[in-house]
């Protein structure tokens, strides 16, 4: 009997992956294609939408060739994508009409500034803050500033929305215009309570419902992948999928995923937490109901290390942190505002820098990078405190993502938070989570080996956290 595999398609900020899993959760192989990121102006972060699609096709086709070679069968597929990245395209030709505007892109800040009075309405309806990182301001900008987009709109040929919708348009038979709820919910245009596009918010941002994809639950029969009999049964935002990498996370566990950005997420049964500065959203949905989440967002994680590396002329920042450097002369405090301050501050316009209050400002390159890495931990700890204040009972952390592979990073997360940290051997949580959802949420998936990090006393780290927190508080007026 041939093997029965699950295909997970993961289109991320820096790479597209096609990952094959067994029906028991065993990882067989990963095919990866790197993708480029462009920063043409300050605050502008773009990707070639066609290149993103091509990279995903290439990874998928190579993975399916492996399936054929092994005489195996793919029984289902799932797609996870970077959230809050948007695309505009011609619905007749399928050609993108502008670059994909990344979730890191903040060119829509003036659009948001003009709608500050609507912030309470937006938070109540969408669970999100008034921020240019989400899709609405970028979609508005494309409609206002790109002639090809306006022309397609006049000709009634325009389609636009989350990156997931653009990929589904090309991946599925029949070129459908649809999207999942978790990605739609990152546009500032999706009503979490009605589970539909919000007419009041569409009017606020001057976006027509007709050009947007129809929204569907995360777990849904989306159709078949082009040229195959493979059903696509789940579509999700990447961080949402990561929540389910080991099945449904226990109620006392927060999931930390550290990639280009860093995110700390806790599952919720209801949409509570409306008074929290954290984000509310859809973790996973079916036709008959949803899991919800409360989420803390750090805009600059891997992006902060890369920013510092470019500024300081460092070619391999992660390599300098593995093994973790011993900084006998002190670690500088880095005020991490790369991409703007995320939760709980939600402030743009801050310049990331080494604090004047730092010790060790003249230390080695490696120890300056330790300061940057610690700043990510500091933001995570602040967000964990907000989760507790919102009523989440957190007794352990589960970490994944590229930076989690740094042993020193995971250990210091445990030290700073005084919580045990679990790191599964398989750290690519997004692909595993979407595979689990697509395969019908099976029990008993193999979790593989888990590395445990037990909190140890680290008074110097805690002192640096206190200085960083207090200085950021003064700068944002809190």
N, C-alpha and C positions, 0 to 999 in steps of 0.2 A: 504494500500500500504506500502511495506517495505521501511525503511529509505535507502537513497542512500548516501554512505559515500566514502571518499577519504582516501587512506592509504599512509601515508608518512613514509618512512624508512630513518632514520638518523643515520649513523654510524660515531660517533665522537671519539675524542681522548680518552675520559674517559668513554664513555657509548654508547650503541646502543639503539635506541628508535624506537618504532613503534607507530605512532600517528594517531588517527582516527579523521577526520574532516567531518563536514557536507558539502553539496554542496554549502551552503551559507557562509562557512568559520567558522562556530561554532565549537569549540573544544569539542570533546566528551571524549576522554580518551588517556592516554599515558602509554605505557608499556616500562619499562626501564631495561636494563641489564648492569651492570658495566663491564668494561674491564680493564685489567692491562697494565701497562707500565713498561718496563725494561730498565735500564741504566747500561749495563755490563761493559762499559769502558767510560772514559771521551770523550764526544762528540758522543757516540753511544746511540741511543734511538730506542728501538725495541718493537714490539708487536707480539704476536703469531697470525699469519694470520688465522689459523684454529679456534682459539678462537674468533676472531673478527667475522668470518662467523657464528659460532655457536651461539654467543650472538644475532646476528641479526635475525637468524632463530627462536630462542626462543622467542624473543620479537614479531616477526611477527606472529608466530603461536598462541601466547596467544591473540594477538589483533584480529586475525581472529576467534578465539573461541568466543570472545565477540560478534563479528559480527553475528556469527551463533546463539548465544544465544538470541540476540535481533531480530533475523529474519530480519536482514538488508542485504544490498547488497553493496559490494565494487565495484564502477564503474570504478575506475582508481587508479593507484599507481605511486609514484615517489620515487626516491632514491637520497639522498644527502650523500656525503662522505667527510671525511677529505682529503684535497688536499695535493699533493706532497709526500704522503706516497706511497711506491711502494712495489710490491710483484712479486716474481718469482714462477711459478708453472708448474707442469707436465700437458700438455694439454690432455693426455690420461687418467690419473688417477684423475686429479684435485687436487692432493696433493701439498701443498706448499713445496718448496725446500729450504727455508730459512725463517727466521723471516721477518715480514713486517718491512721495514725500515721507521721510522716515519718521518714526515715533519720536526721534530725538530732535526733529525740526521744530523751530520756534518762530518761524517767519510770521505766523498768524497772531503774534502778541498784540498788534494794534487792533485786530478784529476783536480780540477778547477785551482789551481796554475799553472799547466802545460799548461793551455789553456787561460791564461790571454790575449794574443794577440787577441783572438777571441771575447772578450767582446763586442766591438761595433757591430759586426755581429750578435751576440746572441741577443742583445737588439733590433736591428733593425728588426730581423725576429720574435722574440718571445714576445717582450715587457717586458722581465724580465732582472734582473741583473745576473751577473755571480756569483752564490751562490750555496753552497752545500745543501741548504735547498730544492732545487728543484730536480726533479727526475733523471736527466741525470747522474750525478756523482754517485748516488746510484746504478742505473742500471749497469753502467760500473763496479762499485766495485763488485757487485754480480757476474758478468760474469768473472771477474778476480780472485776473491778470494774464491768462493764457489765451491768445486768440483762437488756437485750434480747439480748445475746450468750448469757448463761446460759440464758435461756428458749428460744432457738432450738436450743441444744445439747440441752436436755432433750427437745425435740420432734423431734430428729434432722433439723433443717432448717438447721443451721449449716454454712457454708463459710467458711474463712479461709485466709489465706496471703499470699504476696507480691502487691503491686499488680498485677503482670503477670497473675496468675491471675484477679483480679477483672475486668480489662479483657478478657481472652480469653473469659471467661464471657459477656460482653455483645457482643463483636465478632463471634464465630463462630456459624455456624448450629448449632443443637442445644444451645446453652448447656453446653458441656463443662466439666468441672472439671479443668483441667490447667495445667501450668506448664513452663517451661524449666529446665534444670539450673543455668544461671548465676545466675538469680534465686533458685531454691531453695537454692543454696549460700550465700546471704547470710542465712540464717535461724538458723544455728547448729544446725540439725536435719538437715542433709543430709550424708551420708557420701560424701566424695570418692572413696574407694576402691571402695565398693560401688555408687556412683552411684544411691543410693536414700535414702529417709528412714531415719534411724538409730534403731532401737527403743530403744536405751539412752538416747539424748538426748531422745527423745520422752517417756520415763518421767521423766527428770530434770526436764523443764519441765512435766510433767503435761498434755501435748497429745496428743490422739488422732489416729492416722493417718487415721481415717475422715473427719475434717473438712478434711483437707489435699488439695490437688490432686495428681494423678499427675504425676510428673516425666518429661520427655522431653528428648532432645538439643536443642541450640540450633538446629541445622539438621534440620528434621523437617516432615512434612506435617501441619500442625495442623488443617486444615480450610479452609472457605471463609468469607470475610467475609459477614456477613448481607446478603441481598438482592442478591448478586452471584455471579459465577463466578470471583472473584479468589482464588487459593490463598494462604494465609499459610504461608510456607515457612521462616521463621526468627524466633525470639524470643530476646531477650538483655537482660541488664542494660546500662545505657547506657555505662558505662566499658569494659566488655568489648567492646561493638560498636565503640567509638572506636579500639580497637587495630587494626581492619581498615579504617580509612577510606581507606587507600591500598593495600589488599590486605594480605597478611601482612607484618608489619613485619620487616625484616632482623634477624638475630640480634644485631647489634652496636648496635641502635637501641632506646632507651627512649622510650616514648610518654608525653607529659605532657599531661593534659587539665585545664584550669583554668576551672571554672565556679563554682557555689555552694561546692563543695569543690574541692580539687585532688588529682590522683592521678598517680602515676608508675608505669608498668607495663612489665614486660619479659616477653616470651614465653619459655616454657620447654617442653621436650619431655617432662619428667617432673614428678612432684610433689615434687621435691627442695626443699631450703631449709627443712626442718622446724625447724632450730635458729635461724633468723632471726627477728627481731622483726617482720618484714614479713608480709603476708598471702599465703597460697597459695590458688589458686582455679582455676576452669574458665574459660579464655578463650573457647573455642569447642568444641562437641562435635557429633559425628555418632554414629550407631548403632555405628560400628565403631571409635571412638576419640575422643580429645580433644587439644586444645592446652591447656596450662596456663599460668598466669601467676604472677609474683611482684609484689606490689603494695605501694606506699607510699601512705598516706592522710593528707591534710591536711584536717581537718574544716572549718577556716575559711579560705576563699579569698574568693570574692565575698561570702560570709556575713560574713567579718571586716570587709570594707570597709563593708558595709551596717550592721553593728553599730556601727562607729566613727562612721559618718555620722549615725546616730540619736543617739548619745551627744553628738556635737559639733555637732549642728544643721546638717549639711551636706546640701543637697538633691540634688546630683549628684556623687557621689564619683568616678565613672569619668571624668566630664567634666573634673574638676580634674587628672586624671593624663594628659590628652591635649591638647596635647603634654606630655611628662614635665617636671615643674618643675625648675628649677635651684635648689638649696638651698644657697646660699653660706654660710649660718650653721650648716650641719650638718643631719643627719637624725636624728630620735629613733629609738631602738630600741624596737620594739613587741613585747611578749611575747604572742604570738598563741596564746591558748587558747580561742578561740571554738568552741563545741561540744565542748570538752574536747580534751586533747592526743591526737592520733592517733599513728600510728607515728613513731618506734620507742618512744615512751614509754608510750602507752596509760594515760593518767591523767585522771580526771575531777576536778572541784572546783577548778580553777584559774581565777583571775580574769584576763582579758586586761587589760593595762595598759601604759603607757609606763614603761620601765625607769628607775630612779633613776640608772643609770649612763649614761643618754643624754646626748649633747650635743644642742643644738638643741631642748630641750623647750619653749621659748617661741616656736618658729618658726610660720610661717603654717599655715593649715588644709591647704593643698596639700602642704606638706612633712611634716606629720604623717601625711597619707594615704600619702605615699611610704614612711614608716616601716612602715605597715601592709602595703603591697604588698611591701616588702622582706621582711617576716616570712614571707610565703608562699614567697618564693624561698628563704629560709633553711631552712624545713622541707623543701622539695623537695631542696635540696642534702644535707641530713642523710639523707634517704631514699635518694638516689642513692649515697651512701657505703655504706649498708647493702646495696644491691643488689650493689655491687662485692664487698663482704665475703662475700656469698652465692654468689659465683662468676660473676656476670653480667659479661660483657665489653661495656662501653658506650663507644662512640666517637662517638655523635651523639645528639641529642635531636630529636624531632618534636613540636611543640606545637600544641594546638588548644584550642577553648573560648573563651568570651566575653572573658576578660581577655587572651588571647593577641593580640587585636587591638591592644592597647597596644604600640606599637613599643618604648617604653622598657622595658616589662616583659620582652619577649622578648630584647632586647639584654642586659639585666642578668642574665637567666638564663644566657646564654652567658658573660658575664664571670665570674660567680660559680662556675660549674661547669667553666670552661675547656674547654667542649665546643661544637662548632658546633651551632646550632639551626636547624631547618628549619620554616618556617610555611607550609603550603599556603594558597593563595588561599581555598579552601573550608575555613573553620575549624569548620563544624558537623560534626565528625567522627562523632558518634553516628549521625546519619541516613545518612551515606554508608557507614559500616561495616555497618549492618544491611541496607542495600540490596545491598551486595556479597555478604554472606552469603546473603541471600534469593535472589539471582540465580544461585547456584551457584558462587561464587568464581571469576569469569571472569578470564582473563589480559588484560592490556592496557587496563585501565580508564584513562581520562584522569585524570591527576593535576592538571592545570592549572598555573598559575604558582606557583612556590615562592619565598618570600622567605628569604634566607639571612642569619643573624646570626653573624658571626665574633667569637670572644672577643677582648676588648681589655683592657689592664691597668686594674684598678679597685681599687687598694689600699684606699681608704676603705671600699668595700662589703665587702671581705673582712675588714677589721678589725671592722666592725659585726657581720658574721656570727659571728666568733669570740667576741665579747663576748656576743651573744645565745645562742649554743650553750652557752657556759660557765655563764651565769646560769641557763638552763633546767636544765642538768645539776645544778647545786647545788639547785635547788628540788625536783627530783624524786628527788634522792639518788643520782644516777648520776655 
